[in-house]
Amino acid sequence: MVSATTNSGSGIWDIRGKSTDEKPTEGVPNGSTFYEIDGNHDVYAFDGESKTWILQ
């Protein structure tokens, strides 16, 4: 299950989910973050131009 919140007025999303969850790519603002709540607790940042998640 994926849950998302908006970062106080900036429009950037803070997304949290399991490592096995599909990370969204449509409509996600550039610079949004995805935090994996299990496994290695990896953090990804969204590149809006290429619509890819980049491991930080």
DSSP file (Angstrom, degrees, kcal/mol; ACC not computed):
  #  RESIDUE AA STRUCTURE BP1 BP2  ACC     N-H-->O    O-->H-N    N-H-->O    O-->H-N    TCO  KAPPA ALPHA  PHI   PSI    X-CA   Y-CA   Z-CA
    1    1 A M              0   0    0      0, 0.0     2,-0.4     0, 0.0    17,-0.4   0.000 360.0 360.0 360.0 133.5    0.0    0.0    0.0
    2    2 A V        -     0   0    0     15,-0.2     2,-0.4    13,-0.0    15,-0.2  -0.888 360.0-172.8-108.1 135.6    1.3    3.4   -1.0
    3    3 A S  E     -A   16   0A   0     13,-2.4    13,-2.6    -2,-0.4     2,-0.4  -0.971   3.8-167.1-127.0 147.6    0.4    6.6    0.9
    4    4 A A  E     -A   15   0A   0     -2,-0.4     2,-0.3    11,-0.2    11,-0.2  -0.981   8.6-175.3-136.0 144.5    1.3   10.2    0.0
    5    5 A T  E     -A   14   0A   0      9,-1.7     9,-2.9    -2,-0.4     2,-0.4  -0.941  27.7-118.9-130.3 156.3    1.2   13.6    1.6
    6    6 A T  E     -A   13   0A   0     -2,-0.3     2,-0.9     7,-0.2     7,-0.2  -0.816  27.8-118.5 -97.7 136.2    2.0   17.0    0.1
    7    7 A N    >>  -     0   0    0      5,-3.0     3,-3.0    -2,-0.4     4,-0.6  -0.644  59.6 -74.6 -77.9 104.1    4.8   19.0    1.6
    8    8 A S  T 34 S-     0   0    0     -2,-0.9    -1,-0.2     1,-0.3    -3,-0.0   0.500 100.4 -36.1   0.9  77.9    3.2   22.2    3.0
    9    9 A G  T 34 S+     0   0    0      1,-0.1    -1,-0.3    -3,-0.1    -2,-0.1   0.265 115.2  99.9  83.0 -11.4    2.5   24.2   -0.1
   10   10 A S  T <4 S-     0   0    0     -3,-3.0    -2,-0.2     2,-0.2     3,-0.1   0.713  83.2-131.1 -80.7 -18.5    5.5   23.3   -2.1
   11   11 A G     <  +     0   0    0     -4,-0.6     2,-0.3     1,-0.3    -3,-0.1   0.358  63.6 131.6  85.1  -6.6    3.6   20.7   -4.2
   12   12 A I        -     0   0    0     -5,-0.4    -5,-3.0    19,-0.1    -1,-0.3  -0.637  52.4-133.0 -81.2 136.1    6.3   18.1   -3.6
   13   13 A W  E     -A    6   0A   0     -2,-0.3    20,-2.4    16,-0.3     2,-0.6  -0.664   8.2-152.8 -92.5 144.8    4.9   14.7   -2.5
   14   14 A D  E     -Ab   5  33A   0     -9,-2.9    -9,-1.7    -2,-0.3     2,-0.4  -0.958  25.7-173.4-111.2 106.5    6.3   12.6    0.4
   15   15 A I  E     -Ab   4  34A   0     18,-3.2    20,-3.0    -2,-0.6     2,-0.4  -0.847   8.9-172.4-110.4 137.8    5.4    9.0   -0.6
   16   16 A R  E     +Ab   3  35A   0    -13,-2.6   -13,-2.4    -2,-0.4     2,-0.3  -0.987  21.6 128.6-129.7 139.7    5.8    6.0    1.6
   17   17 A G  E     - b   0  36A   0     18,-2.1    20,-2.3    -2,-0.4    21,-0.4  -0.979  54.4 -67.7-170.5 177.1    5.4    2.3    0.7
   18   18 A K    >   -     0   0    0    -17,-0.4     3,-1.4    -2,-0.3    21,-0.0  -0.387  45.4-113.3 -76.7 158.0    6.8   -1.1    0.7
   19   19 A S  T 3  S+     0   0    0      1,-0.3    -1,-0.1    -2,-0.1     4,-0.1   0.750 118.6  54.4 -63.3 -22.6    9.8   -2.0   -1.5
   20   20 A T  T 3  S+     0   0    0      2,-0.1    -1,-0.3     0, 0.0     2,-0.1   0.555  86.2 105.1 -88.4  -8.9    7.6   -4.3   -3.5
   21   21 A D  S <  S-     0   0    0     -3,-1.4     2,-0.4   -20,-0.1    -4,-0.1  -0.427  80.4-110.6 -71.2 145.7    5.0   -1.5   -4.2
   22   22 A E        -     0   0    0     -2,-0.1    -1,-0.1     1,-0.0    -2,-0.1  -0.650  31.6-130.0 -74.5 126.4    4.9    0.0   -7.7
   23   23 A K        -     0   0    0     -2,-0.4    30,-0.1    -4,-0.1    -1,-0.0  -0.643  25.0-118.1 -79.5 131.3    6.2    3.6   -7.5
   24   24 A P        +     0   0    0      0, 0.0    -1,-0.1     0, 0.0     3,-0.1  -0.329  34.1 173.3 -68.1 151.1    3.8    6.1   -9.2
   25   25 A T    >   +     0   0    0      1,-0.1     3,-0.5    21,-0.0     2,-0.5   0.514  50.5  88.9-130.0 -18.5    5.1    8.1  -12.2
   26   26 A E  T 3  S-     0   0    0      1,-0.2    -1,-0.1    25,-0.0    25,-0.0  -0.734 105.1  -3.6 -90.2 127.0    2.1    9.9  -13.6
   27   27 A G  T 3  S+     0   0    0     -2,-0.5    -1,-0.2     1,-0.2    21,-0.0   0.557  90.1 143.6  76.1   7.9    1.3   13.3  -12.1
   28   28 A V    <   -     0   0    0     -3,-0.5    -1,-0.2     1,-0.1     3,-0.1  -0.697  51.6-121.4 -83.3 125.9    4.2   13.1   -9.6
   29   29 A P    >   -     0   0    0      0, 0.0     3,-1.7     0, 0.0   -16,-0.3  -0.367  33.6 -95.8 -67.1 144.2    5.8   16.5   -9.0
   30   30 A N  T 3  S+     0   0    0      1,-0.2    17,-0.2    17,-0.1   -17,-0.0  -0.314 110.4  26.8 -56.0 135.8    9.6   16.8   -9.7
   31   31 A G  T 3  S+     0   0    0     15,-2.8    -1,-0.2     1,-0.3    16,-0.1   0.412  84.5 145.2  89.7  -2.0   11.6   16.3   -6.5
   32   32 A S    <   -     0   0    0     -3,-1.7    14,-2.7    14,-0.2     2,-0.3  -0.265  40.2-134.2 -64.6 158.2    9.1   14.2   -4.7
   33   33 A T  E     -bC  14  45A   0    -20,-2.4   -18,-3.2    12,-0.2     2,-0.5  -0.894  12.7-158.3-121.0 148.4   10.4   11.5   -2.5
   34   34 A F  E     -bC  15  44A   0     10,-2.4    10,-2.4    -2,-0.3     2,-0.5  -0.990  10.7-164.2-124.2 120.4    9.6    7.8   -1.9
   35   35 A Y  E     -bC  16  43A   0    -20,-3.0   -18,-2.1    -2,-0.5     2,-0.5  -0.915  14.5-139.5-106.6 123.8   10.6    6.2    1.4
   36   36 A E  E     -b   17   0A   0      6,-2.7   -18,-0.2    -2,-0.5   -20,-0.0  -0.716   8.6-160.7 -82.2 126.6   10.6    2.4    1.6
   37   37 A I  S    S+     0   0    0    -20,-2.3     2,-0.2    -2,-0.5   -19,-0.2   0.416  71.4  38.0 -90.6   1.9    9.2    1.4    4.9
   38   38 A D  S >  S+     0   0    0    -21,-0.4     3,-2.0     4,-0.1     4,-0.3  -0.770 101.7  22.4-136.3-177.4   10.6   -2.1    4.8
   39   39 A G  T 3  S-     0   0    0      1,-0.3   -21,-0.0    -2,-0.2     0, 0.0  -0.347 130.0 -10.0  61.8-127.9   13.8   -3.8    3.7
   40   40 A N  T 3  S-     0   0    0     -2,-0.1    -1,-0.3     1,-0.0    -3,-0.0   0.445  88.0-122.9 -85.3  -0.5   16.8   -1.4    3.5
   41   41 A H    <   -     0   0    0     -3,-2.0    -2,-0.1     1,-0.1    -4,-0.1   0.902  43.4-171.7  58.1  43.5   14.6    1.7    4.0
   42   42 A D        -     0   0    0     -4,-0.3    -6,-2.7    -7,-0.1     2,-0.4  -0.275  13.6-143.9 -65.7 152.8   15.8    3.1    0.7
   43   43 A V  E     -C   35   0A   0     -8,-0.2    13,-3.1   -10,-0.0     2,-0.3  -0.977  15.3-169.6-121.0 132.7   14.9    6.7   -0.3
   44   44 A Y  E     -CD  34  55A   0    -10,-2.4   -10,-2.4    -2,-0.4     2,-0.4  -0.923  10.5-150.5-121.6 146.4   14.2    7.7   -3.9
   45   45 A A  E     -CD  33  54A   0      9,-2.4     9,-3.1    -2,-0.3     2,-0.5  -0.928  23.2-122.3-113.3 143.4   13.8   11.1   -5.5
   46   46 A F  E     - D   0  53A   0    -14,-2.7   -15,-2.8    -2,-0.4     2,-0.8  -0.730  11.4-154.1 -92.4 129.0   11.6   11.6   -8.5
   47   47 A D  E  >> - D   0  52A   0      5,-3.0     4,-1.5    -2,-0.5     5,-1.2  -0.882   7.9-166.0 -97.3 104.3   13.0   13.1  -11.7
   48   48 A G  T  45S+     0   0    0     -2,-0.8    -1,-0.1     1,-0.2   -21,-0.1   0.755  82.0  57.5 -65.3 -26.4   10.0   14.7  -13.4
   49   49 A E  T  45S+     0   0    0      1,-0.2    -1,-0.2    -3,-0.1    -2,-0.0   0.933 121.2  25.1 -71.7 -45.6   11.7   15.1  -16.8
   50   50 A S  T  45S-     0   0    0      2,-0.1    -2,-0.2    -3,-0.1    -1,-0.2   0.501 101.0-130.6 -95.9  -4.3   12.6   11.4  -17.2
   51   51 A K  T  <5 +     0   0    0     -4,-1.5     2,-0.3     1,-0.2    -3,-0.2   0.907  63.0 130.0  53.9  46.8    9.8   10.1  -15.0
   52   52 A T  E   < -D   47   0A   0     -5,-1.2    -5,-3.0    -7,-0.0     2,-0.5  -0.927  59.7-124.4-128.4 154.6   12.1    7.9  -13.1
   53   53 A W  E     -D   46   0A   0     -2,-0.3     2,-0.5    -7,-0.2    -7,-0.2  -0.857  25.7-154.8 -96.4 129.7   12.9    7.3   -9.4
   54   54 A I  E     -D   45   0A   0     -9,-3.1    -9,-2.4    -2,-0.5     2,-0.1  -0.924  16.8-123.3-113.3 123.7   16.5    7.8   -8.5
   55   55 A L  E      D   44   0A   0     -2,-0.5   -11,-0.2   -11,-0.2   -13,-0.0  -0.417 360.0 360.0 -62.7 130.8   18.0    6.0   -5.5
   56   56 A Q              0   0    0    -13,-3.1    -1,-0.1    -2,-0.1   -12,-0.1   0.419 360.0 360.0 -96.4 360.0   19.5    8.6   -3.1
